[in-house]
Amino acid sequence: MTQPPPPPPNQPPQQPGSGAPAEPPKPPAPPSPQPGYGYPQQPQPQPPQPGYGYPQQPQPPQPGYGHPAPPPGANPYAQQPPGYANPYAQQPGYGYPGGAPTVPTPATAPGRTNASLYIIVAAVVAIALIVGGGIWYSKSSGGGGGKHDTAGADTGGTKGSDDGKGGGGGSEKVPSDPAAKVLFQVPMPTAADTTVTSGSWLTGTVYAKTGVARITGYDPTSGAKLWTVPLPGPVCYATGHVGADGRTAVVFQPKMPPKGSSAGCTQVAAIDLNAGKKLWTQTIKSGDVPVNFNNVTVAQQTVAVGGTSGGAAFDLASGKVRWQPKPTDTCYDAGYGGGAKLVAVRKCGSGDTAQLHIQTIDPVSGKVASEYEMSSGIPYASVVSTDPLVVAADVNDSAGDGSGFSDVFSIDNTTGKLRTRISTPGSSYAARCDGIYQVEKCQGVVVGNDRLYLPTEEHDGDGQFSKTNEIVAFDLATGKQTGQRADAGDNYTITPLRMDGPNVIAYKNPPYNKGAQIVSIDGGSFKETKLLENPATARVKALETAMAPAYAEVLYSRGRLYLSAVYAHAIGSSTSSKEYLVAAFGTDG
């Protein structure tokens, strides 16, 4: 696999146990069909665990949140597989010791600066070449599309109704017949080395997908190639957020790297998906060396990129620099969450004493509108949603499964105050976030109706030898479960993808003798309505297995389902069957 070089000398070494991985993650292999998805197996009795979709006792406020915590004895974020698309606390002053800070002016904007940018970088930052485009940043990450994003049905945005009631109001229509057929397939491109192909988008006129050093637009129904935007090197990261004008952004390498290496993720570009053209390309330099980025997002008309050398922002239409790191700051913007609002995860310090600041910022000026300080010793966090503001972290490595997801923090965008903290233990819930490399990359968690929607871990079903799970809801104001539960059904597992108005769109992974389903879950009654069901043929089952939500990008809109791969394999790599970059399915109604 194309591997990046080590981090620059101005960053502290990343040792095992220091809160950063010793080496970048490697691509996961798609799973073979496992017993439990409809295959008979020996029963695995296990005691029922709280949190499997049933209301639980409210968690009392935790002491110490917002005060420096003792450093954990273990790595706060265990390494997790990429491809899981694709994720704190406060006391008086809410992040401002001794009172509120002076809000920076657009001219100075010290909150967006970083001294390390002007130290000449001897080597580019160590990053993982994996991106969570598509549904996880469109988002299954829950970041949501607001009024500045393309309609949620096209982009997969998760911005839901704000009335908190749910029910009705979704744009997805129920077909007369949910039975789907294969619309088209795109063959897997060949590559000299394992190469990232993450990034997929939907507008009203095009389905676009990253290939090897290119982005291609296809007719959403026929798969006919509409346009191709060539790039000099592979895409490193993409955002699933799409502006109302059909524009999005990617970070890519400046050239095709030699096998087993990286040319650095230094190039930022805006792509017009409707027109099929690259609008501009930008870089930010530290001395004479281009800075590497491992995060990109779009908020309103701003492209924001972040990394260990700090963050920068550009005008989406022109590419004009809106802000960039300056030498007056010792903190840096590790990354951003976009969509309706722009939120920065800002890191100060290193190792066990590092502290994260969650800042809602003005997309144009970079001025800080509100700030929430996390407890010391939490080195990584993920932005699940920017409006309402929801972040996730693996506090003290307590998730226990490398998911980066043990606690969820609901924060007031205006005041920066903590609304509530929700315990989401890895033993009970199946969401995953990658706050280590990509601030905006989460899988299996959706926000809407001022609620948090999570899938439970798989557990025994009602039938003999069967397995299943549920989607449950938490109130973001109180932190309590609402009592709503959507059951997957025996030998199905269900994963929330995005919001459709007040309703939740979810993917149901099927047993061996059924096809995958897309369902709409009513935000009020939690009644499930089937929108699409794939045929249960061997050909389709192979596609579903290779491109399940945990290993691929999933987009659904207007009766069409798109599954796409996040890696192209090296030439000559052994595979048991023909592989595809994209598989699209659709209904007639």
C-alpha positions in Angstrom: 0.0 0.0 0.0 1.1 3.6 -0.6 2.5 4.6 2.7 3.2 8.2 3.9 6.6 9.2 5.4 7.1 10.0 9.1 5.8 13.1 10.8 7.6 16.5 10.7 10.3 17.1 13.4 8.3 19.9 15.0 5.6 17.4 16.1 6.2 15.1 19.1 7.1 11.5 18.3 4.0 9.3 18.3 4.8 6.3 20.4 2.5 3.4 21.2 0.4 4.4 24.2 0.8 8.1 23.6 -2.6 8.5 22.0 -1.5 8.1 18.4 -0.9 4.9 16.4 2.7 3.8 15.9 2.0 3.3 12.1 -0.8 4.3 9.7 -3.7 2.0 9.3 -4.0 -0.5 6.5 -7.0 -1.2 4.4 -9.3 -3.9 5.7 -10.3 -6.9 3.7 -14.0 -7.2 3.1 -15.5 -10.0 5.1 -16.7 -13.3 3.9 -20.3 -14.1 4.8 -20.3 -14.9 8.5 -22.4 -17.3 10.5 -25.1 -15.4 12.2 -26.3 -13.5 9.1 -28.8 -16.2 8.4 -26.5 -19.2 8.4 -27.2 -21.9 11.0 -24.6 -22.0 13.8 -24.2 -23.2 17.3 -26.0 -20.9 19.7 -23.9 -18.5 21.7 -25.8 -17.8 24.9 -24.9 -14.5 26.5 -26.5 -12.5 29.2 -28.7 -9.6 28.1 -26.9 -6.3 28.3 -28.4 -3.0 29.0 -28.6 -0.6 26.1 -30.0 -3.1 23.5 -32.7 -0.7 22.5 -34.4 -0.5 25.9 -34.7 2.6 28.0 -32.1 2.8 30.7 -31.6 4.7 33.9 -30.3 8.2 33.3 -26.7 8.7 33.9 -26.0 11.3 36.7 -23.5 14.1 35.9 -20.0 12.9 36.0 -17.6 14.8 38.3 -14.4 16.1 36.9 -15.6 16.9 33.4 -14.0 20.1 32.3 -11.1 19.7 34.8 -7.7 18.2 33.8 -7.9 14.5 34.2 -5.0 12.2 35.2 -3.3 10.8 32.1 -4.7 7.4 31.1 -2.4 4.4 31.4 -3.2 3.2 28.0 -3.5 4.5 24.5 -6.7 6.7 24.5 -7.5 5.5 21.0 -6.7 2.0 20.0 -6.0 1.6 16.3 -9.1 0.8 14.2 -9.6 -0.4 10.7 -10.1 2.2 8.0 -13.1 2.1 5.9 -15.5 2.5 8.8 -16.5 5.6 7.3 -17.0 6.7 7.2 -15.1 10.0 15.2 -15.1 16.3 26.6 -16.2 18.4 29.1 -16.5 21.8 30.8 -16.8 23.9 34.0 -17.3 27.5 34.8 -16.1 29.8 32.1 -16.8 27.2 29.4 -13.3 27.0 28.0 -12.2 30.5 29.0 -10.2 30.6 32.2 -11.0 33.8 34.1 -13.7 34.9 31.7 -14.6 34.9 28.1 -11.9 35.7 25.5 -11.8 38.6 23.1 -13.3 37.5 19.8 -10.6 37.7 17.1 -11.1 40.1 14.2 -11.1 38.8 10.6 -7.8 40.5 10.1 -6.0 38.8 13.0 -8.1 35.7 13.7 -5.5 34.3 16.2 -7.9 31.4 16.9 -7.1 30.0 13.4 -3.3 30.3 13.5 -0.4 28.0 14.2 3.3 28.6 14.7 4.4 25.2 13.3 3.3 26.2 9.8 6.3 28.4 9.5 8.8 25.9 10.7 10.3 24.2 7.6 8.9 20.7 7.5 11.6 18.1 6.8 9.1 15.3 6.1 5.4 15.2 5.5 3.0 14.2 8.3 2.2 10.5 8.8 -1.4 10.0 7.8 -3.6 7.2 6.6 -4.8 7.4 3.1 -8.3 6.6 3.8 -11.3 8.9 3.5 -14.9 8.7 4.5 -16.7 10.3 1.6 -20.1 9.2 0.6 -22.6 8.5 3.2 -20.3 8.8 6.2 -19.6 12.5 5.6 -22.7 13.3 3.7 -23.5 12.1 6.2 -23.8 9.0 8.2 -21.5 11.0 10.3 -24.6 13.0 11.1 -23.0 16.3 10.2 -26.0 17.0 8.1 -26.8 19.3 5.3 -28.5 22.5 6.2 -29.9 25.2 4.0 -26.5 25.7 2.4 -26.3 22.1 1.3 -27.9 20.3 -1.6 -31.2 18.6 -0.5 -30.6 15.8 1.9 -32.1 13.2 -0.5 -29.3 13.9 -2.9 -26.3 14.4 -0.7 -27.3 12.0 2.1 -27.4 14.9 4.5 -28.5 14.2 8.0 -30.0 17.5 8.9 -33.5 16.7 10.2 -36.5 18.4 11.5 -35.9 20.7 14.5 -39.4 20.3 16.0 -38.2 17.1 17.8 -41.4 15.3 17.0 -40.6 13.4 13.9 -43.1 11.8 11.6 -43.8 12.7 8.0 -41.9 15.3 6.1 -39.4 13.1 4.4 -38.6 13.5 0.7 -38.1 9.8 0.0 -41.2 8.3 -1.7 -42.4 4.8 -1.0 -42.3 2.8 -4.3 -45.2 0.8 -5.5 -42.8 -2.2 -5.5 -39.6 -2.1 -3.5 -38.0 -4.9 -5.5 -34.8 -3.6 -7.0 -32.7 -4.6 -9.9 -29.0 -4.0 -10.8 -28.8 -0.6 -12.6 -25.1 -0.6 -13.5 -21.7 -1.7 -12.3 -18.4 0.1 -12.7 -15.4 -2.3 -12.9 -12.6 -1.9 -10.4 -9.8 0.2 -11.9 -6.3 -1.3 -12.0 -3.5 0.3 -9.9 0.2 -0.2 -9.4 -0.3 -0.2 -5.7 -3.3 -0.3 -3.3 -4.9 3.1 -3.8 -7.6 5.1 -2.1 -10.8 5.5 -4.1 -12.9 7.0 -1.4 -15.3 9.8 -2.2 -18.8 9.5 -3.7 -21.5 12.1 -4.2 -25.1 12.5 -5.5 -26.7 15.6 -7.0 -29.9 15.8 -8.9 -28.1 15.0 -12.2 -25.0 13.0 -11.4 -23.5 10.2 -9.3 -19.8 10.9 -9.0 -17.1 8.6 -7.7 -13.4 8.8 -7.1 -11.2 6.4 -9.1 -7.4 6.1 -9.4 -6.3 9.7 -9.7 -9.6 10.8 -11.2 -13.2 11.6 -10.3 -15.9 10.4 -12.8 -19.5 11.5 -13.1 -22.1 8.9 -14.1 -25.7 9.1 -15.1 -27.5 8.1 -11.8 -29.7 5.5 -13.6 -27.9 4.1 -16.6 -24.3 4.5 -15.4 -23.3 6.2 -18.6 -20.1 8.2 -18.1 -20.9 11.9 -18.2 -17.5 13.4 -17.4 -14.0 12.7 -16.0 -11.9 15.1 -13.9 -8.3 13.8 -14.1 -5.9 14.5 -11.1 -2.1 14.2 -11.1 -2.2 11.9 -8.1 -4.6 9.8 -6.0 -7.3 11.3 -3.8 -6.4 11.1 -0.1 -9.5 12.6 1.5 -12.9 13.8 0.4 -15.9 15.4 2.0 -19.4 14.2 1.4 -20.8 17.7 1.9 -22.0 19.2 -1.3 -22.9 22.9 -1.6 -26.2 24.0 -3.0 -24.5 24.7 -6.3 -23.2 21.1 -6.6 -19.6 21.9 -5.5 -17.5 19.8 -3.2 -13.8 19.4 -2.3 -11.0 16.8 -2.1 -7.4 16.5 -0.9 -5.1 14.7 -3.2 -1.4 13.9 -3.9 0.5 16.1 -6.4 1.7 13.1 -8.4 1.5 9.3 -8.6 3.8 8.1 -5.9 6.3 5.3 -6.2 5.0 1.9 -5.0 4.9 1.7 -1.2 5.3 5.5 -0.6 3.4 8.7 -0.6 3.8 12.0 -2.5 2.1 13.8 0.4 -1.5 14.9 0.7 -0.8 18.6 -0.1 -3.3 19.6 -2.8 -6.7 20.9 -2.1 -9.3 21.2 -5.0 -12.9 22.2 -5.4 -14.9 20.1 -7.9 -18.1 21.2 -9.6 -20.1 18.0 -9.7 -22.8 19.2 -12.0 -20.4 20.7 -14.6 -17.8 18.0 -14.2 -14.8 20.3 -13.8 -12.1 21.2 -11.3 -12.6 24.8 -10.2 -9.2 25.4 -8.5 -6.3 23.8 -6.8 -4.5 25.3 -3.7 -1.6 24.4 -1.4 -0.3 25.9 1.9 3.4 26.0 2.5 5.6 25.9 5.6 8.7 27.7 4.3 9.2 26.0 0.9 7.5 22.8 1.9 3.8 22.1 1.1 1.8 21.3 4.2 0.0 17.9 4.4 -3.7 17.7 5.3 -5.7 14.7 6.5 -9.2 16.3 6.7 -11.4 18.3 4.3 -14.9 19.6 4.6 -17.3 22.1 3.1 -19.4 24.5 5.2 -21.6 26.9 3.4 -19.2 28.5 0.8 -16.0 27.6 2.6 -13.6 24.7 2.1 -11.7 23.9 5.3 -8.7 21.6 5.7 -6.9 20.5 8.8 -4.0 18.4 10.1 -1.1 18.4 12.5 0.4 21.5 10.9 -2.8 23.4 11.4 -5.8 24.3 9.4 -6.6 26.6 6.4 -9.8 27.7 4.6 -10.6 28.7 1.1 -13.5 30.3 -0.8 -15.4 27.4 -2.4 -16.0 29.3 -5.6 -12.7 31.0 -6.2 -10.1 29.2 -4.0 -9.1 32.5 -2.3 -7.4 31.9 1.0 -9.7 32.9 3.9 -7.4 32.0 6.7 -4.2 30.0 7.3 -1.9 29.2 10.3 0.3 32.0 11.6 3.4 31.9 13.8 1.7 33.4 16.9 -0.1 30.3 18.0 1.0 27.1 19.7 -2.2 25.2 19.0 -3.5 23.8 15.7 -6.7 22.9 14.0 -6.6 19.1 13.7 -9.7 19.1 11.5 -13.1 20.4 10.8 -16.7 19.3 10.7 -18.9 21.0 8.0 -22.4 21.1 6.6 -24.8 23.6 8.2 -22.0 25.1 10.4 -18.2 24.9 10.6 -16.7 23.3 13.7 -13.0 23.0 14.5 -11.3 20.4 16.7 -8.4 22.5 17.9 -5.5 20.8 19.8 -3.2 22.4 22.3 -0.3 20.5 23.8 0.7 16.9 23.2 0.6 13.5 24.7 -1.3 12.9 27.9 -1.6 16.6 28.6 -3.1 17.6 25.3 -6.4 19.4 25.4 -9.0 19.7 22.7 -11.1 22.8 22.1 -14.3 22.3 20.1 -15.0 25.6 18.4 -17.9 26.8 16.3 -16.4 29.3 13.9 -17.5 31.7 11.2 -16.8 30.0 7.9 -15.8 33.3 6.2 -13.8 35.2 8.8 -12.6 32.3 11.0 -13.8 34.1 14.1 -14.7 31.9 17.1 -18.4 32.0 17.9 -18.3 29.6 20.8 -15.8 27.2 22.4 -16.0 24.1 24.5 -12.9 22.7 26.3 -12.5 19.0 26.6 -10.8 17.4 29.6 -7.1 17.0 29.3 -5.9 13.6 28.3 -8.4 13.1 25.5 -6.2 13.4 22.4 -8.8 12.8 19.7 -12.4 13.6 19.0 -14.8 13.3 16.1 -17.5 15.7 14.9 -20.7 13.7 14.5 -22.9 16.7 13.7 -22.3 20.5 13.5 -26.0 21.6 14.0 -26.9 20.5 16.6 -23.3 20.2 17.7 -22.4 16.6 18.7 -18.9 15.2 19.2 -17.7 11.7 20.1 -14.6 10.4 21.8 -13.1 7.2 23.3 -12.5 8.5 26.8 -9.7 6.7 28.6 -9.8 4.0 25.9 -13.0 2.7 27.6 -14.8 1.7 24.4 -12.6 -1.4 24.4 -13.1 -2.2 20.8 -11.0 0.4 18.9 -14.1 2.1 17.7 -13.2 5.6 19.0 -16.7 5.8 20.4 -17.3 5.5 24.1 -19.0 8.9 24.9 -21.0 11.4 23.1 -21.1 15.1 24.0 -24.0 17.3 23.1 -22.9 21.0 23.1 -24.7 24.2 22.7 -23.4 25.9 19.5 -24.2 29.4 20.8 -22.8 29.3 24.4 -20.3 26.5 24.1 -21.9 24.8 27.2 -22.3 21.1 27.6 -25.9 20.1 27.2 -25.4 16.5 28.2 -23.0 13.6 28.0 -24.2 10.2 26.8 -22.3 7.0 27.6 -22.2 4.8 24.6 -20.1 1.7 25.5 -18.6 -0.3 22.8 -20.1 -3.5 24.3 -23.6 -2.2 23.6 -23.3 0.1 20.5 -21.9 -0.5 17.0 -20.9 3.1 15.9 -17.3 3.8 15.0 -15.4 7.1 14.5 -11.9 7.8 13.3 -10.9 10.9 15.2 -7.2 10.0 14.9 -6.9 10.8 11.3 -10.2 12.2 10.1 -12.2 14.4 12.5 -15.4 14.1 10.4 -15.4 10.4 9.8 -18.0 8.3 11.7 -20.0 5.2 10.7 -23.3 4.0 12.1 -24.4 7.2 13.9 -26.9 9.8 12.7 -28.2 13.0 14.3 -31.6 14.6 13.6 -34.8 15.7 15.5 -32.3 16.8 18.3 -31.7 13.1 18.8 -28.8 10.7 18.4 -29.6 7.5 16.5 -27.3 4.5 17.2 -27.2 0.8 16.2 -26.8 -1.7 19.0 -24.2 -4.5 18.8 -25.4 -7.7 17.2 -27.0 -10.1 19.8 -29.2 -13.2 19.9 -32.5 -12.9 18.0 -35.9 -14.6 18.6 -35.3 -17.5 16.3 -33.1 -20.4 16.9 -29.4 -19.6 16.1 -30.5 -16.1 14.9 -28.7 -12.8 15.4 -30.1 -9.3 15.2 -29.7 -5.7 16.4 -31.7 -2.5 16.7 -31.5 1.3 16.2 -32.2 3.3 19.3 -32.6 7.0 20.0 -31.2 9.3 22.7 -32.5 12.8 23.5 -29.6 15.3 23.0 -31.0 17.6 25.6 -31.4 15.1 28.4 -29.0 12.3 27.4 -31.8 9.7 28.1 -33.0 7.1 25.7 -36.4 8.1 24.2 -37.7 4.5 24.3 -37.9 4.3 20.4 -36.5 1.2 18.9 -36.3 -0.1 15.3 -35.7 -3.8 15.2 -33.6 -5.2 12.3 -35.5 -8.6 12.4 -34.0 -12.0 12.8 -30.7 -12.5 10.9 -30.7 -8.9 9.7 -28.5 -6.1 11.1 -29.5 -2.5 10.7 -27.3 0.6 10.3 -28.5 4.2 10.2 -27.3 6.1 7.1 -28.7 9.6 7.2 -31.8 11.7 7.9 -34.6 12.3 5.5 -36.3 15.2 7.1 -37.5 13.8 10.4 -37.1 10.2 9.3 -34.1 7.9 9.5 -32.8 6.1 6.4 -31.2 2.8 7.3 -29.5 -0.1 5.6 -30.4 -3.7 6.6 -27.7 -6.3 6.0 -29.5 -9.5 5.1 -29.3 -13.2 5.8 -27.8 -15.5 3.2 -31.1 -16.1 1.4 -32.3 -12.5 1.2 -31.2 -9.2 -0.4 -30.2 -6.1 1.4 -32.9 -3.5 2.2 -33.2 0.2 2.6 -35.9 1.3 5.1 -37.3 4.6 6.3 -37.9 4.8 10.0 -40.6 7.3 11.0 -39.0 9.8 13.4 -42.1 9.8 15.7 -43.6 6.3 15.6 -40.4 4.5 14.6 -42.4 2.5 12.2 -40.2 1.0 9.4 -41.2 1.3 5.7 -39.3 -0.7 3.1 -38.0 1.5 0.3 -35.8 -0.9 -1.6 -34.9 -4.6 -1.5 -32.1 -6.2 -3.6 -32.5 -9.5 -5.3 -31.1 -12.5 -3.4 -29.0 -13.8 -6.3 -25.5 -15.0 -5.9 -24.2 -12.1 -8.0 -25.8 -9.5 -5.9 -24.9 -11.3 -2.6 -21.3 -11.2 -3.6 -21.5 -7.4 -4.2 -23.3 -6.8 -0.9 -20.7 -8.8 1.0 -17.8 -7.0 -0.6 -19.3 -3.6 -0.1 -21.1 -3.8 3.2 -21.5 -0.4 5.1 -18.5 -1.1 7.4 -16.2 -1.6 4.3 -17.6 0.7 1.7 -19.6 3.9 1.0 -23.3 3.7 0.8 -25.6 6.3 -0.7 -29.4 6.0 -1.2 -31.7 8.5 -2.9 -34.9 8.5 -4.9 -35.2 4.8 -5.1 -31.5 4.2 -6.0 -28.8 2.5 -3.9 -25.1 3.0 -4.6 -22.4 0.8 -3.0 -18.8 1.8 -3.8 -15.3 0.6 -2.8 -12.8 2.7 -0.9 -9.7 1.0 -2.3 -8.4 -0.2 -5.7 -6.1 -3.1 -5.3 -2.7 -3.5 -6.7 -2.3 -5.2 -10.1 -1.9 -8.9 -9.7 -3.5 -9.1 -6.2 -5.4 -12.3 -5.8 -9.2 -12.1 -5.6 -11.7 -14.8 -5.5 -14.2 -13.0 -7.8 -14.5 -10.0 -10.1 -14.4 -6.8 -8.2 -16.3 -3.6 -8.8 -15.7 0.1 -7.9 -19.5 0.8 -8.0 -22.7 -1.3 -7.9 -26.0 0.6 -8.3 -29.5 -0.8 -7.7 -32.9 0.8 -8.3 -36.6 0.3 -8.1 -39.1 0.9 -10.9 -41.6 2.9 -8.8 
